[in-house]
Amino acid sequence: MPRNPSLRVGSTLLILGLIVCQFGLLMTLHPLQIGLIDQILNIIPDAGFVELIGVLLQLLGGVLLATGLIMSVSAIVEIRLEDERRSLLTEFLSVLESRISGRPSRQAEVSQTPRRCKFCGAALTEGAIFCSSCGKSQR
């Protein structure tokens, strides 16, 4: 798997968003039971303001979560597309090389094999609807 910094940043933002959102939720629900929040209450005596900060932290955590999720998913899609591009380029180069060197490509070899009857296995002529050996329909 190639190194992709946006996948790492997205994963980090997901984790950071969860932490910030949970801290904001704790500030909103239990402002008097946590030591760190007690210190904030000593600085800011208004409990309504602490709850407002908690709600804002929840909002910030949600934004970080959404941003991290979008970055992670887009990085994963980018990795998959890059793998697909590489395989298509490899296939294209092999076909191009075979045409330049005069050898038939693997696709040309596959298309030159005759069709066979589904029932008796006899070779079919080009565009045949019925088998010339057993007479059964091939459709």
C-alpha positions in Angstrom: 0.0 0.0 0.0 1.5 3.3 -1.0 2.1 6.0 1.5 -0.7 8.5 1.5 -0.5 11.5 3.9 -4.1 12.4 3.5 -5.2 9.0 4.8 -3.0 9.6 7.9 -4.3 13.1 8.4 -7.9 11.9 7.9 -7.4 9.1 10.5 -5.9 11.6 12.9 -8.8 14.0 12.5 -11.2 11.2 13.1 -9.6 10.4 16.5 -9.1 14.0 17.4 -12.8 14.8 16.5 -14.0 11.9 18.8 -11.9 13.2 21.7 -13.0 16.8 21.3 -16.7 15.8 20.9 -16.5 13.6 24.0 -14.9 16.3 26.0 -17.5 18.8 25.0 -20.2 16.3 25.9 -18.7 15.8 29.3 -18.6 19.5 29.8 -22.2 19.8 28.9 -23.6 16.9 31.0 -21.4 16.7 34.1 -19.8 20.1 34.7 -19.2 19.6 38.5 -17.9 16.0 38.5 -14.6 16.3 36.6 -11.5 17.8 38.0 -10.4 19.6 34.8 -13.9 21.1 34.4 -13.7 22.2 38.1 -10.6 24.2 37.2 -12.5 25.8 34.2 -15.4 26.6 36.5 -13.0 28.3 38.9 -11.8 30.5 36.0 -15.3 31.0 34.6 -17.9 31.1 37.4 -20.9 31.2 35.0 -22.1 27.5 34.5 -24.1 28.5 31.4 -20.9 29.7 29.7 -19.2 26.4 30.5 -22.2 24.5 28.9 -21.9 26.8 25.9 -18.2 26.0 25.5 -19.2 22.3 25.8 -21.7 22.6 23.0 -19.1 24.5 20.8 -16.6 21.7 21.5 -19.2 19.1 20.4 -19.7 21.1 17.2 -16.0 21.4 16.6 -15.6 17.6 17.2 -18.4 16.9 14.7 -16.7 19.0 12.1 -13.4 17.3 12.7 -15.1 13.9 12.5 -16.7 14.7 9.2 -13.6 16.2 7.7 -11.5 13.2 8.8 -14.1 10.8 7.4 -14.2 12.6 4.1 -10.4 12.7 3.9 -10.0 9.0 4.8 -12.6 7.8 2.3 -11.2 10.0 -0.5 -7.7 8.8 0.2 -8.8 5.1 0.1 -10.7 5.7 -3.2 -7.6 7.5 -4.6 -5.4 4.5 -3.7 -7.8 2.1 -5.4 -8.0 4.2 -8.5 -4.2 4.4 -8.6 -4.0 0.6 -8.5 -6.5 0.4 -11.3 -4.6 2.9 -13.4 -1.4 0.9 -12.9 -3.0 -2.3 -14.0 -4.6 -0.7 -17.1 -1.3 0.9 -18.0 0.5 -2.4 -17.6 -2.1 -4.1 -19.8 -1.9 -1.3 -22.4 1.9 -1.5 -22.5 1.9 -5.3 -23.0 -0.5 -5.0 -25.9 1.5 -2.2 -27.4 4.7 -4.2 -27.0 3.2 -7.2 -28.6 2.0 -5.2 -31.6 5.3 -3.6 -32.0 7.2 -6.8 -31.8 4.8 -8.6 -34.2 3.7 -11.2 -31.6 0.0 -11.7 -31.2 -1.3 -10.4 -27.8 -3.0 -12.5 -25.3 -6.3 -10.9 -26.2 -5.8 -11.8 -29.9 -5.0 -15.4 -28.9 -8.2 -15.6 -26.9 -10.4 -14.2 -29.7 -8.9 -16.7 -32.2 -10.0 -19.8 -30.4 -13.1 -21.3 -32.0 -16.4 -21.4 -30.1 -17.6 -24.8 -28.9 -21.0 -26.2 -28.6 -22.5 -26.1 -25.1 -23.9 -29.6 -25.4 -21.5 -31.8 -27.5 -18.3 -29.7 -27.5 -18.0 -29.6 -31.3 -16.3 -26.6 -32.9 -18.8 -24.0 -34.2 -18.4 -21.8 -37.3 -18.4 -18.0 -36.9 -21.8 -16.7 -36.1 -23.5 -20.1 -35.9 -26.8 -20.2 -34.0 -27.2 -24.0 -34.2 -24.5 -26.7 -33.7 -23.8 -28.5 -37.0 -23.1 -31.7 -35.1 -26.0 -32.1 -32.7 -28.3 -29.4 -34.0 -29.0 -27.7 -30.7 -29.5 -23.9 -30.3 -26.5 -22.0 -28.8 -28.5 -19.2 -27.5 
